[in-house]
Amino acid sequence: MVFRGHITGGVVVLDEETSLPEGAHVEVIVKMLPYAVKDDSASFSERFAAVLGKAEGLPEDAAEHHDHYLYGVPKQ
């Protein structure tokens, strides 16, 4: 099972309610997700610097016509 959460006041808080029994032993593996940083002073490019420009082999109009490439919607 994988549960996602965050740290609040030094305590792991799960994002969704779970039915884990009281006293259940768990293992926490910390993954610093680049898009999970909540810094209101950071610009879009600063917050997503780790993933910007990583996609390769996309059509030149992929941003403009993403629905076409993802879902087959006619280009407009």
PDB file of N, H, CA, C and O in Angstrom:
ATOM      1  N   MET A   1       0.842  -1.187   0.000  1.00  0.00           N
ATOM      2  CA  MET A   1       0.000   0.000   0.000  1.00  0.00           C
ATOM      3  C   MET A   1       0.881   1.241   0.000  1.00  0.00           C
ATOM      4  O   MET A   1       1.941   1.262   0.626  1.00  0.00           O
ATOM      5  N   VAL A   2       0.438   2.261  -0.698  1.00  0.00           N
ATOM      6  H   VAL A   2      -0.423   2.243  -1.207  1.00  0.00           H
ATOM      7  CA  VAL A   2       1.145   3.530  -0.719  1.00  0.00           C
ATOM      8  C   VAL A   2       0.158   4.605  -0.297  1.00  0.00           C
ATOM      9  O   VAL A   2      -0.928   4.721  -0.864  1.00  0.00           O
ATOM     10  N   PHE A   3       0.537   5.379   0.688  1.00  0.00           N
ATOM     11  H   PHE A   3       1.419   5.285   1.149  1.00  0.00           H
ATOM     12  CA  PHE A   3      -0.266   6.509   1.142  1.00  0.00           C
ATOM     13  C   PHE A   3       0.575   7.759   0.984  1.00  0.00           C
ATOM     14  O   PHE A   3       1.760   7.752   1.316  1.00  0.00           O
ATOM     15  N   ARG A   4      -0.004   8.809   0.494  1.00  0.00           N
ATOM     16  H   ARG A   4      -0.967   8.815   0.224  1.00  0.00           H
ATOM     17  CA  ARG A   4       0.715  10.076   0.341  1.00  0.00           C
ATOM     18  C   ARG A   4       0.352  10.981   1.519  1.00  0.00           C
ATOM     19  O   ARG A   4      -0.743  10.904   2.075  1.00  0.00           O
ATOM     20  N   GLY A   5       1.300  11.832   1.874  1.00  0.00           N
ATOM     21  H   GLY A   5       2.189  11.894   1.422  1.00  0.00           H
ATOM     22  CA  GLY A   5       1.058  12.740   2.986  1.00  0.00           C
ATOM     23  C   GLY A   5       2.088  13.843   3.005  1.00  0.00           C
ATOM     24  O   GLY A   5       2.810  14.065   2.034  1.00  0.00           O
ATOM     25  N   HIS A   6       2.142  14.527   4.125  1.00  0.00           N
ATOM     26  H   HIS A   6       1.555  14.347   4.915  1.00  0.00           H
ATOM     27  CA  HIS A   6       3.077  15.637   4.292  1.00  0.00           C
ATOM     28  C   HIS A   6       3.441  15.727   5.773  1.00  0.00           C
ATOM     29  O   HIS A   6       2.853  15.048   6.615  1.00  0.00           O
ATOM     30  N   ILE A   7       4.402  16.559   6.064  1.00  0.00           N
ATOM     31  H   ILE A   7       4.880  17.109   5.380  1.00  0.00           H
ATOM     32  CA  ILE A   7       4.846  16.752   7.444  1.00  0.00           C
ATOM     33  C   ILE A   7       4.246  18.046   7.977  1.00  0.00           C
ATOM     34  O   ILE A   7       4.356  19.099   7.349  1.00  0.00           O
ATOM     35  N   THR A   8       3.620  17.957   9.122  1.00  0.00           N
ATOM     36  H   THR A   8       3.530  17.102   9.632  1.00  0.00           H
ATOM     37  CA  THR A   8       3.084  19.136   9.803  1.00  0.00           C
ATOM     38  C   THR A   8       3.563  19.093  11.248  1.00  0.00           C
ATOM     39  O   THR A   8       3.229  18.170  11.991  1.00  0.00           O
ATOM     40  N   GLY A   9       4.339  20.083  11.641  1.00  0.00           N
ATOM     41  H   GLY A   9       4.610  20.833  11.038  1.00  0.00           H
ATOM     42  CA  GLY A   9       4.842  20.124  13.010  1.00  0.00           C
ATOM     43  C   GLY A   9       5.688  18.914  13.366  1.00  0.00           C
ATOM     44  O   GLY A   9       5.688  18.470  14.514  1.00  0.00           O
ATOM     45  N   GLY A  10       6.412  18.376  12.383  1.00  0.00           N
ATOM     46  H   GLY A  10       6.412  18.737  11.451  1.00  0.00           H
ATOM     47  CA  GLY A  10       7.272  17.233  12.647  1.00  0.00           C
ATOM     48  C   GLY A  10       6.543  15.899  12.663  1.00  0.00           C
ATOM     49  O   GLY A  10       7.138  14.875  12.998  1.00  0.00           O
ATOM     50  N   VAL A  11       5.252  15.894  12.304  1.00  0.00           N
ATOM     51  H   VAL A  11       4.768  16.726  12.032  1.00  0.00           H
ATOM     52  CA  VAL A  11       4.448  14.669  12.328  1.00  0.00           C
ATOM     53  C   VAL A  11       3.977  14.350  10.913  1.00  0.00           C
ATOM     54  O   VAL A  11       3.591  15.253  10.170  1.00  0.00           O
ATOM     55  N   VAL A  12       4.004  13.081  10.536  1.00  0.00           N
ATOM     56  H   VAL A  12       4.317  12.347  11.139  1.00  0.00           H
ATOM     57  CA  VAL A  12       3.496  12.663   9.230  1.00  0.00           C
ATOM     58  C   VAL A  12       1.977  12.722   9.262  1.00  0.00           C
ATOM     59  O   VAL A  12       1.342  12.107  10.119  1.00  0.00           O
ATOM     60  N   VAL A  13       1.395  13.468   8.320  1.00  0.00           N
ATOM     61  H   VAL A  13       1.911  13.967   7.624  1.00  0.00           H
ATOM     62  CA  VAL A  13      -0.054  13.584   8.197  1.00  0.00           C
ATOM     63  C   VAL A  13      -0.426  13.054   6.819  1.00  0.00           C
ATOM     64  O   VAL A  13       0.036  13.573   5.803  1.00  0.00           O
ATOM     65  N   LEU A  14      -1.264  12.017   6.786  1.00  0.00           N
ATOM     66  H   LEU A  14      -1.639  11.596   7.611  1.00  0.00           H
ATOM     67  CA  LEU A  14      -1.683  11.445   5.510  1.00  0.00           C
ATOM     68  C   LEU A  14      -2.702  12.354   4.849  1.00  0.00           C
ATOM     69  O   LEU A  14      -3.534  12.968   5.518  1.00  0.00           O
ATOM     70  N   ASP A  15      -2.628  12.433   3.514  1.00  0.00           N
ATOM     71  H   ASP A  15      -1.952  11.934   2.970  1.00  0.00           H
ATOM     72  CA  ASP A  15      -3.525  13.315   2.771  1.00  0.00           C
ATOM     73  C   ASP A  15      -4.963  12.802   2.744  1.00  0.00           C
ATOM     74  O   ASP A  15      -5.897  13.600   2.668  1.00  0.00           O
ATOM     75  N   GLU A  16      -5.154  11.503   2.804  1.00  0.00           N
ATOM     76  H   GLU A  16      -4.395  10.854   2.865  1.00  0.00           H
ATOM     77  CA  GLU A  16      -6.500  10.930   2.791  1.00  0.00           C
ATOM     78  C   GLU A  16      -6.685  10.045   4.013  1.00  0.00           C
ATOM     79  O   GLU A  16      -5.728   9.460   4.521  1.00  0.00           O
ATOM     80  N   GLU A  17      -7.922   9.952   4.478  1.00  0.00           N
ATOM     81  H   GLU A  17      -8.699  10.427   4.065  1.00  0.00           H
ATOM     82  CA  GLU A  17      -8.232   9.115   5.631  1.00  0.00           C
ATOM     83  C   GLU A  17      -7.952   7.656   5.292  1.00  0.00           C
ATOM     84  O   GLU A  17      -8.244   7.201   4.186  1.00  0.00           O
ATOM     85  N   THR A  18      -7.391   6.934   6.237  1.00  0.00           N
ATOM     86  H   THR A  18      -7.154   7.304   7.136  1.00  0.00           H
ATOM     87  CA  THR A  18      -7.080   5.525   6.029  1.00  0.00           C
ATOM     88  C   THR A  18      -7.730   4.692   7.116  1.00  0.00           C
ATOM     89  O   THR A  18      -8.207   5.223   8.119  1.00  0.00           O
ATOM     90  N   SER A  19      -7.747   3.387   6.909  1.00  0.00           N
ATOM     91  H   SER A  19      -7.360   2.956   6.094  1.00  0.00           H
ATOM     92  CA  SER A  19      -8.321   2.486   7.909  1.00  0.00           C
ATOM     93  C   SER A  19      -7.230   1.655   8.578  1.00  0.00           C
ATOM     94  O   SER A  19      -7.455   0.496   8.928  1.00  0.00           O
ATOM     95  N   LEU A  20      -6.073   2.234   8.751  1.00  0.00           N
ATOM     96  H   LEU A  20      -5.891   3.175   8.466  1.00  0.00           H
ATOM     97  CA  LEU A  20      -4.987   1.528   9.420  1.00  0.00           C
ATOM     98  C   LEU A  20      -5.326   1.361  10.896  1.00  0.00           C
ATOM     99  O   LEU A  20      -5.840   2.288  11.522  1.00  0.00           O
ATOM    100  N   PRO A  21      -5.043   0.190  11.456  1.00  0.00           N
ATOM    101  CA  PRO A  21      -5.348  -0.015  12.874  1.00  0.00           C
ATOM    102  C   PRO A  21      -4.417   0.794  13.774  1.00  0.00           C
ATOM    103  O   PRO A  21      -3.263   1.041  13.425  1.00  0.00           O
ATOM    104  N   GLU A  22      -4.914   1.192  14.905  1.00  0.00           N
ATOM    105  H   GLU A  22      -5.851   0.991  15.189  1.00  0.00           H
ATOM    106  CA  GLU A  22      -4.114   1.928  15.891  1.00  0.00           C
ATOM    107  C   GLU A  22      -2.896   1.092  16.255  1.00  0.00           C
ATOM    108  O   GLU A  22      -3.022  -0.101  16.534  1.00  0.00           O
ATOM    109  N   GLY A  23      -1.731   1.700  16.254  1.00  0.00           N
ATOM    110  H   GLY A  23      -1.629   2.669  16.027  1.00  0.00           H
ATOM    111  CA  GLY A  23      -0.493   1.021  16.615  1.00  0.00           C
ATOM    112  C   GLY A  23       0.157   0.264  15.466  1.00  0.00           C
ATOM    113  O   GLY A  23       1.151  -0.433  15.668  1.00  0.00           O
ATOM    114  N   ALA A  24      -0.401   0.395  14.248  1.00  0.00           N
ATOM    115  H   ALA A  24      -1.209   0.961  14.084  1.00  0.00           H
ATOM    116  CA  ALA A  24       0.181  -0.304  13.104  1.00  0.00           C
ATOM    117  C   ALA A  24       1.595   0.202  12.860  1.00  0.00           C
ATOM    118  O   ALA A  24       1.858   1.402  12.950  1.00  0.00           O
ATOM    119  N   HIS A  25       2.488  -0.701  12.557  1.00  0.00           N
ATOM    120  H   HIS A  25       2.274  -1.675  12.484  1.00  0.00           H
ATOM    121  CA  HIS A  25       3.859  -0.326  12.244  1.00  0.00           C
ATOM    122  C   HIS A  25       3.928   0.043  10.766  1.00  0.00           C
ATOM    123  O   HIS A  25       3.400  -0.672   9.914  1.00  0.00           O
ATOM    124  N   VAL A  26       4.579   1.153  10.471  1.00  0.00           N
ATOM    125  H   VAL A  26       5.008   1.733  11.162  1.00  0.00           H
ATOM    126  CA  VAL A  26       4.692   1.626   9.097  1.00  0.00           C
ATOM    127  C   VAL A  26       6.138   1.984   8.803  1.00  0.00           C
ATOM    128  O   VAL A  26       6.937   2.187   9.717  1.00  0.00           O
ATOM    129  N   GLU A  27       6.462   2.058   7.537  1.00  0.00           N
ATOM    130  H   GLU A  27       5.813   1.893   6.795  1.00  0.00           H
ATOM    131  CA  GLU A  27       7.776   2.503   7.093  1.00  0.00           C
ATOM    132  C   GLU A  27       7.567   3.761   6.264  1.00  0.00           C
ATOM    133  O   GLU A  27       6.762   3.758   5.332  1.00  0.00           O
ATOM    134  N   VAL A  28       8.268   4.822   6.583  1.00  0.00           N
ATOM    135  H   VAL A  28       8.922   4.824   7.340  1.00  0.00           H
ATOM    136  CA  VAL A  28       8.147   6.086   5.871  1.00  0.00           C
ATOM    137  C   VAL A  28       9.392   6.276   5.014  1.00  0.00           C
ATOM    138  O   VAL A  28      10.514   6.282   5.521  1.00  0.00           O
ATOM    139  N   ILE A  29       9.179   6.430   3.703  1.00  0.00           N
ATOM    140  H   ILE A  29       8.267   6.425   3.292  1.00  0.00           H
ATOM    141  CA  ILE A  29      10.272   6.709   2.772  1.00  0.00           C
ATOM    142  C   ILE A  29      10.060   8.126   2.270  1.00  0.00           C
ATOM    143  O   ILE A  29       9.040   8.418   1.645  1.00  0.00           O
ATOM    144  N   VAL A  30      11.001   8.995   2.533  1.00  0.00           N
ATOM    145  H   VAL A  30      11.829   8.758   3.040  1.00  0.00           H
ATOM    146  CA  VAL A  30      10.854  10.406   2.181  1.00  0.00           C
ATOM    147  C   VAL A  30      11.281  10.612   0.736  1.00  0.00           C
ATOM    148  O   VAL A  30      12.391  10.254   0.343  1.00  0.00           O
ATOM    149  N   LYS A  31      10.372  11.200  -0.054  1.00  0.00           N
ATOM    150  H   LYS A  31       9.470  11.491   0.266  1.00  0.00           H
ATOM    151  CA  LYS A  31      10.662  11.580  -1.436  1.00  0.00           C
ATOM    152  C   LYS A  31      10.334  13.054  -1.553  1.00  0.00           C
ATOM    153  O   LYS A  31       9.181  13.455  -1.397  1.00  0.00           O
ATOM    154  N   MET A  32      11.330  13.845  -1.822  1.00  0.00           N
ATOM    155  H   MET A  32      12.267  13.519  -1.949  1.00  0.00           H
ATOM    156  CA  MET A  32      11.107  15.271  -1.989  1.00  0.00           C
ATOM    157  C   MET A  32      10.602  15.511  -3.401  1.00  0.00           C
ATOM    158  O   MET A  32      11.394  15.518  -4.344  1.00  0.00           O
ATOM    159  N   LEU A  33       9.308  15.708  -3.565  1.00  0.00           N
ATOM    160  H   LEU A  33       8.665  15.702  -2.799  1.00  0.00           H
ATOM    161  CA  LEU A  33       8.716  15.920  -4.867  1.00  0.00           C
ATOM    162  C   LEU A  33       8.910  17.366  -5.280  1.00  0.00           C
ATOM    163  O   LEU A  33       8.520  18.271  -4.542  1.00  0.00           O
ATOM    164  N   PRO A  34       9.507  17.609  -6.454  1.00  0.00           N
ATOM    165  CA  PRO A  34       9.823  18.993  -6.846  1.00  0.00           C
ATOM    166  C   PRO A  34       8.592  19.868  -7.000  1.00  0.00           C
ATOM    167  O   PRO A  34       8.674  21.078  -6.784  1.00  0.00           O
ATOM    168  N   TYR A  35       7.455  19.293  -7.366  1.00  0.00           N
ATOM    169  H   TYR A  35       7.389  18.311  -7.541  1.00  0.00           H
ATOM    170  CA  TYR A  35       6.244  20.089  -7.559  1.00  0.00           C
ATOM    171  C   TYR A  35       5.471  20.278  -6.270  1.00  0.00           C
ATOM    172  O   TYR A  35       4.467  20.992  -6.265  1.00  0.00           O
ATOM    173  N   ALA A  36       5.904  19.661  -5.171  1.00  0.00           N
ATOM    174  H   ALA A  36       6.719  19.082  -5.175  1.00  0.00           H
ATOM    175  CA  ALA A  36       5.170  19.762  -3.917  1.00  0.00           C
ATOM    176  C   ALA A  36       5.642  20.927  -3.051  1.00  0.00           C
ATOM    177  O   ALA A  36       5.079  21.176  -1.985  1.00  0.00           O
ATOM    178  N   VAL A  37       6.657  21.631  -3.497  1.00  0.00           N
ATOM    179  H   VAL A  37       7.114  21.429  -4.363  1.00  0.00           H
ATOM    180  CA  VAL A  37       7.175  22.754  -2.714  1.00  0.00           C
ATOM    181  C   VAL A  37       6.155  23.888  -2.737  1.00  0.00           C
ATOM    182  O   VAL A  37       5.735  24.340  -3.802  1.00  0.00           O
ATOM    183  N   LYS A  38       5.767  24.334  -1.562  1.00  0.00           N
ATOM    184  H   LYS A  38       6.108  23.967  -0.696  1.00  0.00           H
ATOM    185  CA  LYS A  38       4.770  25.399  -1.480  1.00  0.00           C
ATOM    186  C   LYS A  38       5.438  26.681  -0.984  1.00  0.00           C
ATOM    187  O   LYS A  38       5.381  27.016   0.200  1.00  0.00           O
ATOM    188  N   ASP A  39       6.060  27.373  -1.905  1.00  0.00           N
ATOM    189  H   ASP A  39       6.107  27.101  -2.866  1.00  0.00           H
ATOM    190  CA  ASP A  39       6.724  28.627  -1.593  1.00  0.00           C
ATOM    191  C   ASP A  39       6.069  29.694  -2.449  1.00  0.00           C
ATOM    192  O   ASP A  39       6.363  29.811  -3.639  1.00  0.00           O
ATOM    193  N   ASP A  40       5.179  30.475  -1.842  1.00  0.00           N
ATOM    194  H   ASP A  40       4.940  30.380  -0.876  1.00  0.00           H
ATOM    195  CA  ASP A  40       4.420  31.475  -2.585  1.00  0.00           C
ATOM    196  C   ASP A  40       5.310  32.538  -3.228  1.00  0.00           C
ATOM    197  O   ASP A  40       4.894  33.199  -4.180  1.00  0.00           O
ATOM    198  N   SER A  41       6.529  32.707  -2.718  1.00  0.00           N
ATOM    199  H   SER A  41       6.867  32.170  -1.945  1.00  0.00           H
ATOM    200  CA  SER A  41       7.398  33.733  -3.270  1.00  0.00           C
ATOM    201  C   SER A  41       8.159  33.231  -4.503  1.00  0.00           C
ATOM    202  O   SER A  41       8.728  34.027  -5.249  1.00  0.00           O
ATOM    203  N   ALA A  42       8.167  31.908  -4.714  1.00  0.00           N
ATOM    204  H   ALA A  42       7.704  31.261  -4.107  1.00  0.00           H
ATOM    205  CA  ALA A  42       8.893  31.345  -5.850  1.00  0.00           C
ATOM    206  C   ALA A  42       8.065  31.477  -7.123  1.00  0.00           C
ATOM    207  O   ALA A  42       6.845  31.316  -7.102  1.00  0.00           O
ATOM    208  N   SER A  43       8.734  31.769  -8.220  1.00  0.00           N
ATOM    209  H   SER A  43       9.725  31.900  -8.237  1.00  0.00           H
ATOM    210  CA  SER A  43       8.048  31.871  -9.506  1.00  0.00           C
ATOM    211  C   SER A  43       7.724  30.473 -10.018  1.00  0.00           C
ATOM    212  O   SER A  43       8.205  29.477  -9.477  1.00  0.00           O
ATOM    213  N   PHE A  44       6.910  30.408 -11.059  1.00  0.00           N
ATOM    214  H   PHE A  44       6.520  31.217 -11.498  1.00  0.00           H
ATOM    215  CA  PHE A  44       6.558  29.125 -11.671  1.00  0.00           C
ATOM    216  C   PHE A  44       7.818  28.380 -12.103  1.00  0.00           C
ATOM    217  O   PHE A  44       7.975  27.192 -11.821  1.00  0.00           O
ATOM    218  N   SER A  45       8.706  29.085 -12.783  1.00  0.00           N
ATOM    219  H   SER A  45       8.578  30.050 -13.012  1.00  0.00           H
ATOM    220  CA  SER A  45       9.915  28.420 -13.277  1.00  0.00           C
ATOM    221  C   SER A  45      10.827  27.969 -12.132  1.00  0.00           C
ATOM    222  O   SER A  45      11.530  26.968 -12.269  1.00  0.00           O
ATOM    223  N   GLU A  46      10.827  28.676 -11.027  1.00  0.00           N
ATOM    224  H   GLU A  46      10.256  29.489 -10.916  1.00  0.00           H
ATOM    225  CA  GLU A  46      11.628  28.250  -9.871  1.00  0.00           C
ATOM    226  C   GLU A  46      11.031  26.991  -9.235  1.00  0.00           C
ATOM    227  O   GLU A  46      11.763  26.074  -8.861  1.00  0.00           O
ATOM    228  N   ARG A  47       9.700  26.951  -9.116  1.00  0.00           N
ATOM    229  H   ARG A  47       9.106  27.696  -9.421  1.00  0.00           H
ATOM    230  CA  ARG A  47       9.052  25.800  -8.498  1.00  0.00           C
ATOM    231  C   ARG A  47       9.161  24.544  -9.348  1.00  0.00           C
ATOM    232  O   ARG A  47       9.248  23.440  -8.810  1.00  0.00           O
ATOM    233  N   PHE A  48       9.158  24.695 -10.675  1.00  0.00           N
ATOM    234  H   PHE A  48       9.088  25.591 -11.112  1.00  0.00           H
ATOM    235  CA  PHE A  48       9.170  23.538 -11.553  1.00  0.00           C
ATOM    236  C   PHE A  48      10.490  23.371 -12.293  1.00  0.00           C
ATOM    237  O   PHE A  48      10.540  22.694 -13.320  1.00  0.00           O
ATOM    238  N   ALA A  49      11.547  23.971 -11.792  1.00  0.00           N
ATOM    239  H   ALA A  49      11.506  24.521 -10.958  1.00  0.00           H
ATOM    240  CA  ALA A  49      12.855  23.918 -12.447  1.00  0.00           C
ATOM    241  C   ALA A  49      13.342  22.484 -12.643  1.00  0.00           C
ATOM    242  O   ALA A  49      14.017  22.191 -13.629  1.00  0.00           O
ATOM    243  N   ALA A  50      13.010  21.598 -11.722  1.00  0.00           N
ATOM    244  H   ALA A  50      12.462  21.836 -10.921  1.00  0.00           H
ATOM    245  CA  ALA A  50      13.490  20.219 -11.809  1.00  0.00           C
ATOM    246  C   ALA A  50      12.856  19.441 -12.952  1.00  0.00           C
ATOM    247  O   ALA A  50      13.406  18.424 -13.377  1.00  0.00           O
ATOM    248  N   VAL A  51      11.707  19.894 -13.464  1.00  0.00           N
ATOM    249  H   VAL A  51      11.260  20.719 -13.119  1.00  0.00           H
ATOM    250  CA  VAL A  51      11.028  19.142 -14.526  1.00  0.00           C
ATOM    251  C   VAL A  51      10.912  19.914 -15.839  1.00  0.00           C
ATOM    252  O   VAL A  51      10.599  19.317 -16.869  1.00  0.00           O
ATOM    253  N   LEU A  52      11.154  21.209 -15.828  1.00  0.00           N
ATOM    254  H   LEU A  52      11.409  21.694 -14.991  1.00  0.00           H
ATOM    255  CA  LEU A  52      11.034  22.003 -17.053  1.00  0.00           C
ATOM    256  C   LEU A  52      12.076  21.569 -18.073  1.00  0.00           C
ATOM    257  O   LEU A  52      13.251  21.402 -17.744  1.00  0.00           O
ATOM    258  N   GLY A  53      11.635  21.389 -19.313  1.00  0.00           N
ATOM    259  H   GLY A  53      10.681  21.525 -19.580  1.00  0.00           H
ATOM    260  CA  GLY A  53      12.537  21.044 -20.395  1.00  0.00           C
ATOM    261  C   GLY A  53      12.966  19.588 -20.432  1.00  0.00           C
ATOM    262  O   GLY A  53      13.871  19.242 -21.191  1.00  0.00           O
ATOM    263  N   LYS A  54      12.354  18.735 -19.646  1.00  0.00           N
ATOM    264  H   LYS A  54      11.619  19.016 -19.029  1.00  0.00           H
ATOM    265  CA  LYS A  54      12.755  17.322 -19.595  1.00  0.00           C
ATOM    266  C   LYS A  54      12.101  16.478 -20.683  1.00  0.00           C
ATOM    267  O   LYS A  54      12.654  15.448 -21.067  1.00  0.00           O
ATOM    268  N   ALA A  55      10.941  16.885 -21.188  1.00  0.00           N
ATOM    269  H   ALA A  55      10.492  17.722 -20.876  1.00  0.00           H
ATOM    270  CA  ALA A  55      10.246  16.098 -22.212  1.00  0.00           C
ATOM    271  C   ALA A  55      11.017  16.168 -23.526  1.00  0.00           C
ATOM    272  O   ALA A  55      11.506  17.226 -23.922  1.00  0.00           O
ATOM    273  N   GLU A  56      11.115  15.021 -24.194  1.00  0.00           N
ATOM    274  H   GLU A  56      10.718  14.161 -23.873  1.00  0.00           H
ATOM    275  CA  GLU A  56      11.828  14.961 -25.460  1.00  0.00           C
ATOM    276  C   GLU A  56      10.933  14.311 -26.509  1.00  0.00           C
ATOM    277  O   GLU A  56      10.085  13.479 -26.184  1.00  0.00           O
ATOM    278  N   GLY A  57      11.127  14.696 -27.771  1.00  0.00           N
ATOM    279  H   GLY A  57      11.815  15.372 -28.035  1.00  0.00           H
ATOM    280  CA  GLY A  57      10.436  14.060 -28.869  1.00  0.00           C
ATOM    281  C   GLY A  57       8.976  14.469 -29.040  1.00  0.00           C
ATOM    282  O   GLY A  57       8.214  13.754 -29.691  1.00  0.00           O
ATOM    283  N   LEU A  58       8.574  15.592 -28.475  1.00  0.00           N
ATOM    284  H   LEU A  58       9.193  16.173 -27.947  1.00  0.00           H
ATOM    285  CA  LEU A  58       7.193  16.052 -28.608  1.00  0.00           C
ATOM    286  C   LEU A  58       7.022  16.853 -29.895  1.00  0.00           C
ATOM    287  O   LEU A  58       7.974  17.469 -30.375  1.00  0.00           O
ATOM    288  N   PRO A  59       5.796  16.847 -30.461  1.00  0.00           N
ATOM    289  CA  PRO A  59       5.550  17.703 -31.627  1.00  0.00           C
ATOM    290  C   PRO A  59       5.722  19.169 -31.243  1.00  0.00           C
ATOM    291  O   PRO A  59       5.531  19.533 -30.082  1.00  0.00           O
ATOM    292  N   GLU A  60       6.082  20.010 -32.208  1.00  0.00           N
ATOM    293  H   GLU A  60       6.237  19.714 -33.150  1.00  0.00           H
ATOM    294  CA  GLU A  60       6.320  21.424 -31.903  1.00  0.00           C
ATOM    295  C   GLU A  60       5.076  22.134 -31.398  1.00  0.00           C
ATOM    296  O   GLU A  60       5.185  23.111 -30.657  1.00  0.00           O
ATOM    297  N   ASP A  61       3.880  21.658 -31.789  1.00  0.00           N
ATOM    298  H   ASP A  61       3.792  20.865 -32.391  1.00  0.00           H
ATOM    299  CA  ASP A  61       2.644  22.302 -31.352  1.00  0.00           C
ATOM    300  C   ASP A  61       1.981  21.560 -30.190  1.00  0.00           C
ATOM    301  O   ASP A  61       0.779  21.711 -29.971  1.00  0.00           O
ATOM    302  N   ALA A  62       2.742  20.769 -29.449  1.00  0.00           N
ATOM    303  H   ALA A  62       3.719  20.647 -29.627  1.00  0.00           H
ATOM    304  CA  ALA A  62       2.184  19.966 -28.361  1.00  0.00           C
ATOM    305  C   ALA A  62       1.510  20.825 -27.287  1.00  0.00           C
ATOM    306  O   ALA A  62       0.455  20.448 -26.776  1.00  0.00           O
ATOM    307  N   ALA A  63       2.091  21.955 -26.941  1.00  0.00           N
ATOM    308  H   ALA A  63       2.948  22.261 -27.356  1.00  0.00           H
ATOM    309  CA  ALA A  63       1.497  22.801 -25.904  1.00  0.00           C
ATOM    310  C   ALA A  63       0.166  23.373 -26.368  1.00  0.00           C
ATOM    311  O   ALA A  63      -0.794  23.435 -25.601  1.00  0.00           O
ATOM    312  N   GLU A  64       0.116  23.786 -27.618  1.00  0.00           N
ATOM    313  H   GLU A  64       0.896  23.735 -28.241  1.00  0.00           H
ATOM    314  CA  GLU A  64      -1.101  24.405 -28.146  1.00  0.00           C
ATOM    315  C   GLU A  64      -2.208  23.377 -28.387  1.00  0.00           C
ATOM    316  O   GLU A  64      -3.388  23.681 -28.211  1.00  0.00           O
ATOM    317  N   HIS A  65      -1.833  22.172 -28.784  1.00  0.00           N
ATOM    318  H   HIS A  65      -0.875  21.925 -28.927  1.00  0.00           H
ATOM    319  CA  HIS A  65      -2.821  21.150 -29.146  1.00  0.00           C
ATOM    320  C   HIS A  65      -2.706  19.906 -28.260  1.00  0.00           C
ATOM    321  O   HIS A  65      -2.841  18.785 -28.749  1.00  0.00           O
ATOM    322  N   HIS A  66      -2.458  20.100 -26.959  1.00  0.00           N
ATOM    323  H   HIS A  66      -2.349  21.011 -26.562  1.00  0.00           H
ATOM    324  CA  HIS A  66      -2.262  18.956 -26.072  1.00  0.00           C
ATOM    325  C   HIS A  66      -3.474  18.029 -26.020  1.00  0.00           C
ATOM    326  O   HIS A  66      -3.302  16.814 -25.914  1.00  0.00           O
ATOM    327  N   ASP A  67      -4.707  18.568 -26.092  1.00  0.00           N
ATOM    328  H   ASP A  67      -4.847  19.555 -26.178  1.00  0.00           H
ATOM    329  CA  ASP A  67      -5.893  17.713 -26.074  1.00  0.00           C
ATOM    330  C   ASP A  67      -5.935  16.794 -27.295  1.00  0.00           C
ATOM    331  O   ASP A  67      -6.395  15.656 -27.208  1.00  0.00           O
ATOM    332  N   HIS A  68      -5.460  17.287 -28.410  1.00  0.00           N
ATOM    333  H   HIS A  68      -5.085  18.212 -28.481  1.00  0.00           H
ATOM    334  CA  HIS A  68      -5.408  16.465 -29.622  1.00  0.00           C
ATOM    335  C   HIS A  68      -4.476  15.273 -29.409  1.00  0.00           C
ATOM    336  O   HIS A  68      -4.827  14.136 -29.726  1.00  0.00           O
ATOM    337  N   TYR A  69      -3.291  15.543 -28.871  1.00  0.00           N
ATOM    338  H   TYR A  69      -3.006  16.466 -28.614  1.00  0.00           H
ATOM    339  CA  TYR A  69      -2.308  14.480 -28.708  1.00  0.00           C
ATOM    340  C   TYR A  69      -2.635  13.546 -27.546  1.00  0.00           C
ATOM    341  O   TYR A  69      -2.300  12.362 -27.594  1.00  0.00           O
ATOM    342  N   LEU A  70      -3.280  14.057 -26.511  1.00  0.00           N
ATOM    343  H   LEU A  70      -3.552  15.019 -26.472  1.00  0.00           H
ATOM    344  CA  LEU A  70      -3.618  13.213 -25.366  1.00  0.00           C
ATOM    345  C   LEU A  70      -4.912  12.437 -25.567  1.00  0.00           C
ATOM    346  O   LEU A  70      -4.992  11.262 -25.210  1.00  0.00           O
ATOM    347  N   TYR A  71      -5.937  13.092 -26.143  1.00  0.00           N
ATOM    348  H   TYR A  71      -5.871  14.047 -26.432  1.00  0.00           H
ATOM    349  CA  TYR A  71      -7.281  12.501 -26.181  1.00  0.00           C
ATOM    350  C   TYR A  71      -7.841  12.325 -27.585  1.00  0.00           C
ATOM    351  O   TYR A  71      -8.940  11.792 -27.736  1.00  0.00           O
ATOM    352  N   GLY A  72      -7.122  12.755 -28.614  1.00  0.00           N
ATOM    353  H   GLY A  72      -6.229  13.188 -28.491  1.00  0.00           H
ATOM    354  CA  GLY A  72      -7.614  12.613 -29.975  1.00  0.00           C
ATOM    355  C   GLY A  72      -8.620  13.653 -30.401  1.00  0.00           C
ATOM    356  O   GLY A  72      -9.273  13.482 -31.431  1.00  0.00           O
ATOM    357  N   VAL A  73      -8.770  14.729 -29.644  1.00  0.00           N
ATOM    358  H   VAL A  73      -8.240  14.867 -28.807  1.00  0.00           H
ATOM    359  CA  VAL A  73      -9.698  15.811 -29.995  1.00  0.00           C
ATOM    360  C   VAL A  73      -9.162  16.503 -31.247  1.00  0.00           C
ATOM    361  O   VAL A  73      -7.956  16.725 -31.357  1.00  0.00           O
ATOM    362  N   PRO A  74     -10.046  16.851 -32.198  1.00  0.00           N
ATOM    363  CA  PRO A  74      -9.564  17.542 -33.405  1.00  0.00           C
ATOM    364  C   PRO A  74      -8.834  18.850 -33.057  1.00  0.00           C
ATOM    365  O   PRO A  74      -9.220  19.563 -32.130  1.00  0.00           O
ATOM    366  N   LYS A  75      -7.791  19.142 -33.807  1.00  0.00           N
ATOM    367  H   LYS A  75      -7.478  18.563 -34.560  1.00  0.00           H
ATOM    368  CA  LYS A  75      -7.075  20.413 -33.608  1.00  0.00           C
ATOM    369  C   LYS A  75      -8.002  21.556 -33.951  1.00  0.00           C
ATOM    370  O   LYS A  75      -8.810  21.455 -34.873  1.00  0.00           O
ATOM    371  N   GLN A  76      -7.886  22.643 -33.210  1.00  0.00           N
ATOM    372  H   GLN A  76      -7.230  22.725 -32.460  1.00  0.00           H
ATOM    373  CA  GLN A  76      -8.735  23.816 -33.470  1.00  0.00           C
ATOM    374  C   GLN A  76      -7.897  25.029 -33.741  1.00  0.00           C
ATOM    375  O   GLN A  76      -8.435  26.110 -33.981  1.00  0.00           O
TER     376      GLN A  76
END
